[in-house]
Structures are given as structure tokens and as C-alpha cells.
Amino acid sequence: MTISKSLAATLFGLSVIAAIPAPAQTFPAKPIRNVVPWPPGAPLDTITRALSNELSKRWGQPIVVENRAGAASIIGAELVAKAAPDGYTWMVTPINPTVVGNRYLYKTLPFDPDKAFAPVSLLAQSSQLVVVHASVPANTFGELLALLKQQPGKLNYGSFGTGSQPHLMFELMKKRESLDFTHVAYKGIPPLMSAITAGEVQITSAGIGSAAGLIKSGKLKALLVAGPERVADLPNAPTSTEAGYPYMQASARFGLFVTNGTPGEIIRRIRDETAVVLNGAEFTEKYLTGLGYQRVASTPEAMATAIRDEVTLVGEMARAADVKAE
């Protein structure tokens, strides 16, 4: 007895489906909650909402983005840490400070950053720029250092929260260069950018997506790229290594997490579907490179390695800056 090609194909397809674990076969069967532990309006929020919308279309289930800002992302992260480990609660956040820097800034956290979350995928990354308000009489990083030494205590810098990259980087800069200027923390990137545009703070670091338009319009000046490569749209801004200050390092890396204990097959399904969306040429151009970010679309394993490396780097930075947990 022979089996027709169509029947053989059907039987093969059924065998493949049978080989997929049951949770992954039915996932998602209900709406997903995607927590962003930062205020709305920044590139992080834009990328998260675009990704969630595309995945919702593919799956036929709503993915509801919920901004739960506060306490340097701790409030929103705690919701995810304590959620059911079933893949229906996500978090998209910069890995620093949420799972990296906060451990050095707070003596106690309501969750263990190494055990509370399961990495799914790094989504995007971007080197940060050291920028100053247009009124600051400095056009290079060296001139900024000279100005700070001439006017101790007169200038301030802004960050998007205690433990954020700008906070740790500028505290290290203060220690290395024996400077005196003041930290002002804001609850997220949008209020920080509004503050430096208005001149409430004179110095900060910001992603290309947040700062490029303000630099081109003359409201801000870019003095340094705190990363390994120059920015094509800002050819006059040297890297920190080129300028002679290689310790000035900060990059924004956005990652997707789920609650730890989520079945591995569900994590892989989320990751694989996320990669399909991120790798789409139209999505990349509109929501990643168009906002000044590079696509990453990593595996969970690569994301875990990136987090460990960041923990080591930021730990060294925090100790060098003599930052004390409170």
C-alpha cells in the first residue's frame, strides 16, 4: 500500500506539531501585559509599542503596553518579578539600571535582579552622547572639563534616575577629573530632555534618537560619543577614546524579559516571533535606525551574557565613583 504525497505531507506536519510542547502550541491564548517601567514618550516606549502591535497582529491577541514608572524602574519591574511565570507578563526596559545599576544603588530591592527575570532578547542598542545646553561656553569635552574646573559647583548635570548610566558615568567623571558639579535626577528620559532643552540642567548624556533633532536645531551641543564608534550624522563628535577619556562609556541596550520560571518553549516562541518582527526591513528603518538605534534581536543566552558583562562594567564604575548603596 502506498501513501499519497499529500497524505504524507499532512502526516509529517502533524508529527512536527506533536513535537512542539503543548504550552508553546497554544501560546498566546489570552492578552499579554507588557510593562515598561519608565514614562511614555521616549524611543524605548515607541519601539515597545510598535513591537507589541506587530506581535499582536501575528498572534491575534492584544498586547497591552503599560507604563509603570517610578523609583528608577523598580516599581514596574517589581510587578513583573511577582507575576505568574506563564509568559503573559513582559517587561521591556534598558538593562541598566533595571537589572544592573540598581543593585549598586539600593541596599535592598523587592526582587533579586539575577533571579527574578528570564531574558528573552536584546532588541536594540545605541551609544550615548555627552551633550550640553547651547548656552554652555564649551565646544569640546576638554573645554567642558576646563569650564567645570573654573566654576566649581556652578553647573549641574541631569540623569533619568539614580543608578542610570548618566548618573554613574558623570559621578565617575567627577572623581577621575576632581570636579564639582551637581546631580539632578528626573523620572525618565522625556522629562530629562525637556529639562536640558530649557536649561534647567546644563549637561547630560542622551541617545541619538532623543538628542539628534535638538542638536541639529542648535538647542544642544554634542561633545562626545560615549561608545566605540562615531555617529554618522554627527561627524564632529569624537568617541571617548579618541578624545582621550576612554572611561566615558554608556550605551542604551533595550531588552525584553519575562518572569523567571516561564517555560523555555514559551520564551523561545516569544523570542523567535520577536526576531521576525525586528528583522523586517520596514520595521527596522522606521522604529530602530530611524530613531538612532541598531537592531540586535539576540538569543536569550546572548542577552544573559550581555547582562553579566554590564554588571561587571557598571560595578567597576560604581566602585570607582565611590557610589554608596542607600
C-alpha positions as CSV (number, residue, x, y, z in Angstrom):
1,M,0.0,0.0,0.0
2,T,1.4,3.4,-1.0
3,I,0.7,6.8,0.7
4,S,-0.1,9.8,-1.5
5,K,2.3,12.8,-1.3
6,S,-0.5,15.0,0.1
7,L,-1.2,12.5,2.9
8,A,2.5,12.1,3.6
9,A,2.8,15.8,3.9
10,T,-0.1,16.0,6.2
11,L,1.2,13.3,8.5
12,F,4.6,15.0,8.6
13,G,3.1,18.3,9.5
14,L,1.1,16.6,12.3
15,S,4.3,15.0,13.6
16,V,6.0,18.4,13.8
17,I,3.1,19.9,15.7
18,A,3.1,17.0,18.1
19,A,6.8,17.5,18.7
20,I,6.2,21.1,19.9
21,P,5.5,21.3,23.6
22,A,1.8,21.9,24.4
23,P,2.3,25.3,26.2
24,A,4.0,26.7,23.1
25,Q,1.3,25.3,20.7
26,T,-1.4,27.3,22.4
27,F,0.5,30.4,23.4
28,P,-0.8,33.1,23.5
29,A,-4.3,32.2,24.4
30,K,-5.2,35.4,26.1
31,P,-4.0,39.1,26.2
32,I,-0.4,39.9,27.2
33,R,0.7,42.6,29.6
34,N,3.9,44.4,28.5
35,V,5.2,46.6,31.3
36,V,7.5,49.5,30.5
37,P,8.9,50.7,33.9
38,W,9.5,54.2,32.5
39,P,7.3,57.2,31.4
40,P,5.8,57.2,27.9
41,G,7.2,59.3,25.0
42,A,10.8,58.1,24.7
43,P,12.3,55.9,22.0
44,L,12.0,52.9,24.4
45,D,8.3,53.4,24.5
46,T,7.9,53.9,20.8
47,I,9.8,50.7,20.0
48,T,7.9,48.7,22.6
49,R,4.5,49.8,21.3
50,A,5.5,49.2,17.7
51,L,6.8,45.7,18.5
52,S,3.8,44.9,20.6
53,N,1.4,46.0,17.9
54,E,3.2,43.8,15.3
55,L,3.2,40.7,17.5
56,S,-0.4,41.3,18.4
57,K,-1.3,41.2,14.7
58,R,0.7,38.0,14.2
59,W,-0.9,36.2,17.2
60,G,-4.4,37.6,17.2
61,Q,-4.2,38.5,20.8
62,P,-3.9,42.0,22.4
63,I,-0.5,43.0,23.9
64,V,-1.3,45.9,26.2
65,V,1.7,48.2,26.9
66,E,1.6,49.6,30.4
67,N,3.9,52.4,31.6
68,R,4.6,51.9,35.3
69,A,7.3,54.5,36.1
70,G,9.0,55.3,39.4
71,A,12.0,54.5,41.6
72,A,14.4,54.1,38.7
73,S,12.2,51.4,37.2
74,I,11.9,49.4,40.4
75,I,8.1,49.9,40.7
76,G,7.3,48.4,37.2
77,A,10.0,45.8,37.5
78,E,8.5,44.5,40.8
79,L,5.2,43.9,39.1
80,V,6.9,41.6,36.5
81,A,9.1,39.9,39.1
82,K,6.0,38.9,41.1
83,A,3.8,37.9,38.1
84,A,2.8,34.4,37.3
85,P,5.6,32.7,35.3
86,D,3.4,31.9,32.3
87,G,4.7,34.2,29.6
88,Y,1.8,36.6,29.8
89,T,3.6,39.4,31.6
90,W,6.6,41.0,29.9
91,M,9.0,43.9,30.6
92,V,10.9,46.0,28.1
93,T,13.5,48.2,29.7
94,P,17.1,49.3,29.4
95,I,19.1,46.6,31.1
96,N,20.8,49.3,33.0
97,P,19.7,50.4,35.5
98,T,16.8,47.9,35.9
99,V,18.8,44.7,36.3
100,V,22.3,46.2,36.5
101,G,22.8,49.6,38.1
102,N,20.1,49.4,40.7
103,R,21.9,46.7,42.6
104,Y,24.7,49.1,43.3
105,L,22.4,52.0,44.3
106,Y,20.0,50.3,46.7
107,K,20.9,48.1,49.7
108,T,17.6,46.2,49.3
109,L,15.4,45.6,46.3
110,P,12.0,44.0,46.2
111,F,13.4,41.3,43.9
112,D,16.7,39.7,43.0
113,P,17.7,41.1,39.6
114,D,19.6,37.9,38.8
115,K,16.8,35.6,39.6
116,A,13.5,37.4,39.1
117,F,13.6,37.8,35.3
118,A,14.2,35.5,32.4
119,P,16.0,37.2,29.4
120,V,14.2,36.8,26.1
121,S,16.0,39.0,23.7
122,L,18.0,42.2,23.4
123,L,16.0,44.4,21.0
124,A,18.1,47.4,20.2
125,Q,21.2,49.4,21.3
126,S,22.6,52.9,20.9
127,S,25.7,54.6,22.2
128,Q,25.0,57.7,24.3
129,L,26.2,61.2,23.6
130,V,27.5,63.7,26.1
131,V,25.5,66.8,25.4
132,V,25.4,70.3,26.8
133,H,22.8,73.2,26.6
134,A,23.6,75.6,23.8
135,S,24.4,78.3,26.3
136,V,27.4,76.4,27.8
137,P,30.6,78.0,26.5
138,A,32.3,74.7,25.6
139,N,32.5,73.1,22.2
140,T,34.7,70.1,23.1
141,F,34.8,67.8,26.0
142,G,38.2,69.2,27.1
143,E,36.7,72.7,27.1
144,L,33.8,71.4,29.3
145,L,36.3,69.9,31.8
146,A,38.1,73.2,31.9
147,L,34.9,75.1,32.5
148,L,33.8,72.8,35.3
149,K,37.2,73.4,37.0
150,Q,36.9,77.1,36.6
151,Q,33.4,77.2,38.0
152,P,33.2,74.6,40.8
153,G,29.6,74.0,42.0
154,K,28.1,76.3,39.4
155,L,26.9,73.7,36.8
156,N,24.7,70.6,37.1
157,Y,24.0,67.5,35.1
158,G,20.8,65.6,34.7
159,S,20.1,61.9,34.6
160,F,16.9,59.8,34.1
161,G,17.2,58.5,37.7
162,T,19.5,57.4,40.4
163,G,21.6,54.5,39.1
164,S,21.1,55.3,35.5
165,Q,24.0,55.4,33.1
166,P,24.3,59.2,33.1
167,H,24.4,59.2,36.9
168,L,27.2,56.6,37.2
169,M,29.2,57.9,34.2
170,F,29.2,61.5,35.4
171,E,30.0,60.5,39.0
172,L,33.0,58.6,37.7
173,M,34.0,61.7,35.7
174,K,33.8,63.8,38.8
175,K,36.1,61.5,40.7
176,R,38.6,61.0,37.8
177,E,38.8,64.7,37.0
178,S,38.4,66.1,40.5
179,L,35.3,68.1,39.6
180,D,32.4,69.7,41.5
181,F,29.0,69.7,39.8
182,T,25.6,68.6,40.9
183,H,23.4,65.7,40.0
184,V,19.7,66.3,39.3
185,A,17.6,63.2,38.8
186,Y,14.4,63.1,36.6
187,K,11.7,60.5,36.3
188,G,12.6,59.2,32.9
189,I,14.2,60.4,29.6
190,P,11.4,62.7,28.3
191,P,11.4,65.0,31.4
192,L,15.2,65.0,31.4
193,M,15.3,66.1,27.7
194,S,12.8,68.8,28.5
195,A,14.9,70.0,31.4
196,I,18.2,70.3,29.4
197,T,16.4,71.9,26.5
198,A,15.0,74.5,28.9
199,G,18.4,75.0,30.5
200,E,17.3,73.6,33.9
201,V,20.4,71.4,33.7
202,Q,23.4,72.2,31.6
203,I,24.9,68.7,31.0
204,T,23.6,65.2,30.4
205,S,24.1,62.1,28.2
206,A,21.4,61.1,25.8
207,G,20.7,58.6,23.0
208,I,20.9,59.7,19.4
209,G,17.2,59.3,18.9
210,S,16.4,61.6,21.8
211,A,19.1,64.2,21.1
212,A,19.8,64.4,17.3
213,G,16.9,66.7,16.5
214,L,17.8,69.1,19.3
215,I,21.5,69.1,18.3
216,K,20.6,69.8,14.7
217,S,18.3,72.7,15.7
218,G,21.1,74.2,17.8
219,K,19.4,73.8,21.2
220,L,22.1,71.3,22.3
221,K,25.7,70.6,21.5
222,A,27.2,67.1,21.2
223,L,30.7,67.0,22.7
224,L,31.4,63.2,22.9
225,V,30.2,59.8,21.8
226,A,30.3,57.6,24.8
227,G,30.9,54.5,22.8
228,P,33.2,52.8,20.3
229,E,32.1,54.4,17.1
230,R,31.4,57.9,15.8
231,V,27.8,58.8,14.8
232,A,27.4,59.3,11.0
233,D,25.0,62.3,11.5
234,L,27.4,63.9,14.0
235,P,30.8,63.6,12.3
236,N,32.4,66.3,14.5
237,A,31.7,64.5,17.8
238,P,34.7,62.2,18.7
239,T,34.4,59.0,20.6
240,S,35.5,59.0,24.2
241,T,38.7,57.0,23.3
242,E,39.6,59.5,20.5
243,A,39.1,62.4,22.9
244,G,41.4,60.7,25.5
245,Y,38.8,59.8,28.1
246,P,38.1,56.1,27.4
247,Y,36.3,55.6,30.7
248,M,33.4,57.6,29.5
249,Q,31.3,54.7,28.3
250,A,27.5,54.4,28.1
251,S,25.2,52.6,25.8
252,A,21.5,52.1,25.9
253,R,20.5,48.5,25.4
254,F,16.8,47.6,25.4
255,G,15.8,44.1,26.4
256,L,12.7,42.0,26.6
257,F,12.2,40.0,29.8
258,V,9.5,37.7,31.2
259,T,9.1,36.5,34.8
260,N,11.6,33.8,35.8
261,G,10.2,30.3,35.7
262,T,8.4,30.9,32.4
263,P,8.6,27.6,30.4
264,G,11.6,27.6,28.0
265,E,9.4,26.7,25.0
266,I,7.3,29.8,25.5
267,I,10.4,32.0,25.9
268,R,11.7,30.6,22.6
269,R,8.4,31.3,20.9
270,I,8.4,34.9,22.1
271,R,12.0,35.3,21.0
272,D,11.6,33.8,17.6
273,E,8.5,35.8,16.8
274,T,10.1,39.0,18.1
275,A,13.1,38.3,15.8
276,V,10.9,38.0,12.8
277,V,9.4,41.5,13.5
278,L,12.7,43.1,14.3
279,N,14.4,41.7,11.2
280,G,11.7,43.2,8.9
281,A,13.3,45.9,6.8
282,E,10.4,48.3,7.1
283,F,10.2,47.9,10.9
284,T,14.0,48.3,11.3
285,E,14.1,51.5,9.2
286,K,11.1,53.1,10.9
287,Y,11.4,52.1,14.5
288,L,15.1,51.3,15.0
289,T,17.6,53.0,12.7
290,G,15.1,55.8,12.2
291,L,15.3,56.5,15.9
292,G,19.1,56.2,16.1
293,Y,19.2,52.6,17.3
294,Q,20.9,49.4,16.0
295,R,18.9,46.2,15.7
296,V,20.1,43.4,18.0
297,A,17.5,40.6,18.1
298,S,19.7,38.4,20.3
299,T,19.1,35.0,21.7
300,P,18.2,34.6,25.5
301,E,21.7,33.2,26.0
302,A,23.4,36.2,24.3
303,M,21.3,38.6,26.3
304,A,22.3,36.8,29.6
305,T,26.0,37.2,28.6
306,A,25.5,40.9,27.8
307,I,23.9,41.4,31.2
308,R,26.7,39.7,33.1
309,D,29.3,41.8,31.2
310,E,27.3,45.0,32.0
311,V,27.2,44.0,35.7
312,T,31.0,43.8,35.7
313,L,31.5,47.1,33.9
314,V,29.0,49.1,36.0
315,G,30.3,47.5,39.2
316,E,33.7,48.8,38.4
317,M,32.3,52.2,37.5
318,A,30.2,52.4,40.7
319,R,33.2,51.5,42.9
320,A,35.5,53.9,41.1
321,A,32.9,56.7,41.5
322,D,32.5,55.7,45.2
323,V,28.8,55.4,44.8
324,K,27.2,54.1,48.0
325,A,24.0,52.0,48.2
326,E,21.3,53.7,50.1
